[in-house]
């Protein structure tokens, strides 16, 4: 029987999510862009399942409040706190990190997930479209990483995990702004790790290929999503919690020797 991928290939279903194992017990974690149903909210939930107290943040105040309420209902309100933050605003970024310290006394892990995509051919892309994606996806990650390190380095303790993308390595039509921003996140992560290492602070990134969530087709047309799913060896995109699992690993003591690394969360084949 042939095992090659073909049109009749039926993707296997995703496995069930794992339970918690106390990987982040008593840690204080910030997760940006955590509202809604994407990687950020899945990461916040996995951190809570692993024993952390979590500050969720997002620019969308109503959705953030709803997400925080749902997380608190499952994990207990004393371990969940919400702070609205637009990563384009330096004052709001500072308030997020200071607010976390005010609520929980310290920051152990900062997970920077904020990003903006879209599909636009390069010759049709406006300066505004380019600048908006770069400001949120790359400069926003810079602002958050800077804020996190400014508070972690004096304590000589902490972990930063940035969300990059396989598009930082691979070409895809219509994604020049997003790919450039994510390649920048990778470079930012490596440089930040080199500067933070003497203080024992680790900085890494994840690089997802395709993570499934209900609003994915707002950024990628359905026909393009179908092509991207076929490129994955499992014939499907990752569940958001599957990406969150890798983020949790990087945030945990199991990754104590990893810094300046970009871990691909992908089953893509050429």
Secondary structure, DSSP 8 states (H G I E B T S, - for coil): ---S--TT-------------STTTT-EEEESS-STTSHHHHHHHHHHHTT-EEEEEES-HHHHHHHHHHHHHHH-GGGEEEEE--TT-HHHHHHHHHHHHHHHS--SEEEE---------GGG--HHHHHHHHIIIIIHHHHHHHHHHHHHGGGT--EEEEE--GGGTS--TT-HHHHHHHHHHHHHHHHHHHHHGGGT-EEEEEEES-EE-TTGGGTS-HHHHHHHHHHBTTSS-EEHHHHHHHHHHHHSGGGTT--S-EEEE--B--
